[in-house]
């Protein structure tokens, strides 16, 4: 049995990827690349309070904390249009002055 609580993020991500591929294979004998399995392991993101957004804030690695949907697309593979829709409908980001922003700190732990 693997104690997943003590695994680093990259090892855990690799384990989830391998498990997804195995589940896809068992589901229909096809590879995960042609039939991906989506696992709901991480809860939805909490709504963002626009007053809490500081555009100059940086993450420990020096990257910007608040990113635009185009940058979120590069991180996750979800289209910028999908990110914009999710911000509007699900409140997972924030719209300030006509621009949409997503918390990269929350995304990095999810994707």
TORTI-532231 format. One record per residue (C-alpha): residue number from 1; residue in three letters; y, z, x. Coordinates in steps of 0.2 Angstrom, whole numbers. Layout:
! residues N
<site><seza>NUM</seza><nuvex>ALA</nuvex><v>Y</v><w>Z</w><u>X</u></site>
...
//
This chain:
! residues 111
<site><seza>1</seza><nuvex>UNK</nuvex><v>0</v><w>0</w><u>0</u></site>
<site><seza>2</seza><nuvex>UNK</nuvex><v>17</v><w>-5</w><u>6</u></site>
<site><seza>3</seza><nuvex>UNK</nuvex><v>32</v><w>8</w><u>5</u></site>
<site><seza>4</seza><nuvex>UNK</nuvex><v>45</v><w>-4</w><u>0</u></site>
<site><seza>5</seza><nuvex>UNK</nuvex><v>59</v><w>9</w><u>0</u></site>
<site><seza>6</seza><nuvex>UNK</nuvex><v>59</v><w>10</w><u>19</u></site>
<site><seza>7</seza><nuvex>UNK</nuvex><v>59</v><w>-9</w><u>22</u></site>
<site><seza>8</seza><nuvex>UNK</nuvex><v>74</v><w>-17</w><u>29</u></site>
<site><seza>9</seza><nuvex>UNK</nuvex><v>82</v><w>-30</w><u>17</u></site>
<site><seza>10</seza><nuvex>UNK</nuvex><v>76</v><w>-46</w><u>26</u></site>
<site><seza>11</seza><nuvex>UNK</nuvex><v>58</v><w>-40</w><u>27</u></site>
<site><seza>12</seza><nuvex>UNK</nuvex><v>59</v><w>-35</w><u>8</u></site>
<site><seza>13</seza><nuvex>UNK</nuvex><v>66</v><w>-52</w><u>4</u></site>
<site><seza>14</seza><nuvex>UNK</nuvex><v>52</v><w>-61</w><u>13</u></site>
<site><seza>15</seza><nuvex>UNK</nuvex><v>39</v><w>-50</w><u>4</u></site>
<site><seza>16</seza><nuvex>UNK</nuvex><v>47</v><w>-55</w><u>-13</u></site>
<site><seza>17</seza><nuvex>UNK</nuvex><v>47</v><w>-73</w><u>-8</u></site>
<site><seza>18</seza><nuvex>UNK</nuvex><v>29</v><w>-73</w><u>-3</u></site>
<site><seza>19</seza><nuvex>UNK</nuvex><v>25</v><w>-63</w><u>-19</u></site>
<site><seza>20</seza><nuvex>UNK</nuvex><v>34</v><w>-76</w><u>-30</u></site>
<site><seza>21</seza><nuvex>UNK</nuvex><v>25</v><w>-90</w><u>-21</u></site>
<site><seza>22</seza><nuvex>UNK</nuvex><v>8</v><w>-82</w><u>-25</u></site>
<site><seza>23</seza><nuvex>UNK</nuvex><v>13</v><w>-79</w><u>-43</u></site>
<site><seza>24</seza><nuvex>UNK</nuvex><v>18</v><w>-97</w><u>-45</u></site>
<site><seza>25</seza><nuvex>UNK</nuvex><v>2</v><w>-103</w><u>-37</u></site>
<site><seza>26</seza><nuvex>UNK</nuvex><v>-8</v><w>-92</w><u>-49</u></site>
<site><seza>27</seza><nuvex>UNK</nuvex><v>2</v><w>-98</w><u>-64</u></site>
<site><seza>28</seza><nuvex>UNK</nuvex><v>-2</v><w>-116</w><u>-63</u></site>
<site><seza>29</seza><nuvex>UNK</nuvex><v>-9</v><w>-120</w><u>-46</u></site>
<site><seza>30</seza><nuvex>UNK</nuvex><v>8</v><w>-127</w><u>-40</u></site>
<site><seza>31</seza><nuvex>UNK</nuvex><v>19</v><w>-122</w><u>-25</u></site>
<site><seza>32</seza><nuvex>UNK</nuvex><v>34</v><w>-110</w><u>-28</u></site>
<site><seza>33</seza><nuvex>UNK</nuvex><v>45</v><w>-125</w><u>-22</u></site>
<site><seza>34</seza><nuvex>UNK</nuvex><v>40</v><w>-135</w><u>-37</u></site>
<site><seza>35</seza><nuvex>UNK</nuvex><v>38</v><w>-121</w><u>-50</u></site>
<site><seza>36</seza><nuvex>UNK</nuvex><v>49</v><w>-106</w><u>-45</u></site>
<site><seza>37</seza><nuvex>UNK</nuvex><v>45</v><w>-89</w><u>-52</u></site>
<site><seza>38</seza><nuvex>UNK</nuvex><v>60</v><w>-78</w><u>-56</u></site>
<site><seza>39</seza><nuvex>UNK</nuvex><v>58</v><w>-60</w><u>-55</u></site>
<site><seza>40</seza><nuvex>UNK</nuvex><v>70</v><w>-48</w><u>-63</u></site>
<site><seza>41</seza><nuvex>UNK</nuvex><v>70</v><w>-35</w><u>-50</u></site>
<site><seza>42</seza><nuvex>UNK</nuvex><v>88</v><w>-31</w><u>-48</u></site>
<site><seza>43</seza><nuvex>UNK</nuvex><v>99</v><w>-25</w><u>-63</u></site>
<site><seza>44</seza><nuvex>UNK</nuvex><v>114</v><w>-36</w><u>-68</u></site>
<site><seza>45</seza><nuvex>UNK</nuvex><v>131</v><w>-33</w><u>-59</u></site>
<site><seza>46</seza><nuvex>UNK</nuvex><v>143</v><w>-21</w><u>-66</u></site>
<site><seza>47</seza><nuvex>UNK</nuvex><v>159</v><w>-28</w><u>-74</u></site>
<site><seza>48</seza><nuvex>UNK</nuvex><v>174</v><w>-29</w><u>-61</u></site>
<site><seza>49</seza><nuvex>UNK</nuvex><v>190</v><w>-20</w><u>-64</u></site>
<site><seza>50</seza><nuvex>UNK</nuvex><v>204</v><w>-32</w><u>-59</u></site>
<site><seza>51</seza><nuvex>UNK</nuvex><v>215</v><w>-18</w><u>-53</u></site>
<site><seza>52</seza><nuvex>UNK</nuvex><v>201</v><w>-14</w><u>-40</u></site>
<site><seza>53</seza><nuvex>UNK</nuvex><v>202</v><w>-31</w><u>-31</u></site>
<site><seza>54</seza><nuvex>UNK</nuvex><v>211</v><w>-31</w><u>-14</u></site>
<site><seza>55</seza><nuvex>UNK</nuvex><v>211</v><w>-49</w><u>-7</u></site>
<site><seza>56</seza><nuvex>UNK</nuvex><v>213</v><w>-43</w><u>11</u></site>
<site><seza>57</seza><nuvex>UNK</nuvex><v>197</v><w>-31</w><u>10</u></site>
<site><seza>58</seza><nuvex>UNK</nuvex><v>184</v><w>-35</w><u>23</u></site>
<site><seza>59</seza><nuvex>UNK</nuvex><v>166</v><w>-31</w><u>24</u></site>
<site><seza>60</seza><nuvex>UNK</nuvex><v>158</v><w>-22</w><u>39</u></site>
<site><seza>61</seza><nuvex>UNK</nuvex><v>153</v><w>-39</w><u>46</u></site>
<site><seza>62</seza><nuvex>UNK</nuvex><v>171</v><w>-45</w><u>45</u></site>
<site><seza>63</seza><nuvex>UNK</nuvex><v>169</v><w>-57</w><u>31</u></site>
<site><seza>64</seza><nuvex>UNK</nuvex><v>180</v><w>-57</w><u>15</u></site>
<site><seza>65</seza><nuvex>UNK</nuvex><v>174</v><w>-46</w><u>1</u></site>
<site><seza>66</seza><nuvex>UNK</nuvex><v>181</v><w>-56</w><u>-13</u></site>
<site><seza>67</seza><nuvex>UNK</nuvex><v>175</v><w>-74</w><u>-13</u></site>
<site><seza>68</seza><nuvex>UNK</nuvex><v>178</v><w>-89</w><u>-25</u></site>
<site><seza>69</seza><nuvex>UNK</nuvex><v>164</v><w>-97</w><u>-35</u></site>
<site><seza>70</seza><nuvex>UNK</nuvex><v>163</v><w>-111</w><u>-22</u></site>
<site><seza>71</seza><nuvex>UNK</nuvex><v>159</v><w>-99</w><u>-9</u></site>
<site><seza>72</seza><nuvex>UNK</nuvex><v>147</v><w>-90</w><u>-20</u></site>
<site><seza>73</seza><nuvex>UNK</nuvex><v>138</v><w>-106</w><u>-23</u></site>
<site><seza>74</seza><nuvex>UNK</nuvex><v>135</v><w>-108</w><u>-4</u></site>
<site><seza>75</seza><nuvex>UNK</nuvex><v>128</v><w>-91</w><u>-3</u></site>
<site><seza>76</seza><nuvex>UNK</nuvex><v>116</v><w>-92</w><u>-19</u></site>
<site><seza>77</seza><nuvex>UNK</nuvex><v>114</v><w>-110</w><u>-23</u></site>
<site><seza>78</seza><nuvex>UNK</nuvex><v>120</v><w>-107</w><u>-41</u></site>
<site><seza>79</seza><nuvex>UNK</nuvex><v>134</v><w>-120</w><u>-45</u></site>
<site><seza>80</seza><nuvex>UNK</nuvex><v>152</v><w>-115</w><u>-44</u></site>
<site><seza>81</seza><nuvex>UNK</nuvex><v>153</v><w>-119</w><u>-63</u></site>
<site><seza>82</seza><nuvex>UNK</nuvex><v>139</v><w>-107</w><u>-66</u></site>
<site><seza>83</seza><nuvex>UNK</nuvex><v>148</v><w>-93</w><u>-57</u></site>
<site><seza>84</seza><nuvex>UNK</nuvex><v>164</v><w>-97</w><u>-67</u></site>
<site><seza>85</seza><nuvex>UNK</nuvex><v>154</v><w>-96</w><u>-83</u></site>
<site><seza>86</seza><nuvex>UNK</nuvex><v>146</v><w>-80</w><u>-78</u></site>
<site><seza>87</seza><nuvex>UNK</nuvex><v>162</v><w>-72</w><u>-74</u></site>
<site><seza>88</seza><nuvex>UNK</nuvex><v>170</v><w>-77</w><u>-91</u></site>
<site><seza>89</seza><nuvex>UNK</nuvex><v>154</v><w>-73</w><u>-101</u></site>
<site><seza>90</seza><nuvex>UNK</nuvex><v>146</v><w>-59</w><u>-92</u></site>
<site><seza>91</seza><nuvex>UNK</nuvex><v>160</v><w>-51</w><u>-83</u></site>
<site><seza>92</seza><nuvex>UNK</nuvex><v>152</v><w>-51</w><u>-66</u></site>
<site><seza>93</seza><nuvex>UNK</nuvex><v>168</v><w>-56</w><u>-57</u></site>
<site><seza>94</seza><nuvex>UNK</nuvex><v>186</v><w>-56</w><u>-61</u></site>
<site><seza>95</seza><nuvex>UNK</nuvex><v>200</v><w>-69</w><u>-65</u></site>
<site><seza>96</seza><nuvex>UNK</nuvex><v>216</v><w>-65</w><u>-57</u></site>
<site><seza>97</seza><nuvex>UNK</nuvex><v>231</v><w>-77</w><u>-59</u></site>
<site><seza>98</seza><nuvex>UNK</nuvex><v>220</v><w>-92</w><u>-64</u></site>
<site><seza>99</seza><nuvex>UNK</nuvex><v>208</v><w>-90</w><u>-50</u></site>
<site><seza>100</seza><nuvex>UNK</nuvex><v>190</v><w>-82</w><u>-51</u></site>
<site><seza>101</seza><nuvex>UNK</nuvex><v>183</v><w>-70</w><u>-39</u></site>
<site><seza>102</seza><nuvex>UNK</nuvex><v>166</v><w>-62</w><u>-35</u></site>
<site><seza>103</seza><nuvex>UNK</nuvex><v>162</v><w>-47</w><u>-25</u></site>
<site><seza>104</seza><nuvex>UNK</nuvex><v>152</v><w>-54</w><u>-10</u></site>
<site><seza>105</seza><nuvex>UNK</nuvex><v>146</v><w>-36</w><u>-6</u></site>
<site><seza>106</seza><nuvex>UNK</nuvex><v>136</v><w>-36</w><u>-22</u></site>
<site><seza>107</seza><nuvex>UNK</nuvex><v>129</v><w>-54</w><u>-19</u></site>
<site><seza>108</seza><nuvex>UNK</nuvex><v>123</v><w>-51</w><u>-2</u></site>
<site><seza>109</seza><nuvex>UNK</nuvex><v>112</v><w>-37</w><u>-8</u></site>
<site><seza>110</seza><nuvex>UNK</nuvex><v>105</v><w>-49</w><u>-22</u></site>
<site><seza>111</seza><nuvex>UNK</nuvex><v>102</v><w>-66</w><u>-14</u></site>
//
